[in-house]
Amino acid sequence: MTIGPQDTGWFKSSFSGAANDNCVEIRFTRDNPVAIRDSKNPTATLTTPNWSQFLTTLTR
């Protein structure tokens, strides 16, 4: 996956309704290709290595 220089800002899954504040948000940037956070705790984020481990765990 190629990530451009732009910052996508935080966005949530289309499965989360507009009124739903309990969701996971994702952001793509050049410096940190993938960041993920819980919308209830936005200061806690996962970085690229953590994201990779998260996906690996889900697919087991």
N, C-alpha and C positions, 0 to 999 in steps of 0.2 A: 504494500500500500504506500503510495506517495502522498506526503502531506506538504502542502504549499506553505509559504511564509505567513499566511494569514492565520489569525486566531479565530476559531469558530465560535468562541464564547461557550458557555455552558448550555447544554440542551438535554432534554429528557426524552425518554422513549415515547413513541407514538401510542404505546399501550397505557401510558399514564394520561388520565384525563386532565383537562385544563384546570379543574378545581381540585385535583389531587396533589397535595404537597408531600406525600410519602412516596418518593421515587428516587431512582438513581439517575444522576446527571453525568454526562460525558463531555469532554472538551478535547479538541485536537489543537496542538500548537507545534511550532518548529522546535522549541527548546525542550518540550516534554510531549512527545508525539501522542500519548494518550494519558489523560487524567480522568479519574472517576471519583465521584463523591456521593454521599447520601444527602439528599436535600434537607433532611432534618439536622444534619451536622456538617455544614458546608466547609468547615475548616479541616476536616479529615479527608484527605485525598489519597488515591492510589496512583503510583507512577507506572511507567511502561513495564518494568519487570514484574511488579505486583499484578498488573492487568494480565500479563501473559500467564502467570501462575493461576490467577482466578479463572481464566478461560480453560486452561488445562484441567483444573479441578472439575469444572462443570461438565466437561466432555468425557469424563471417566465413567 
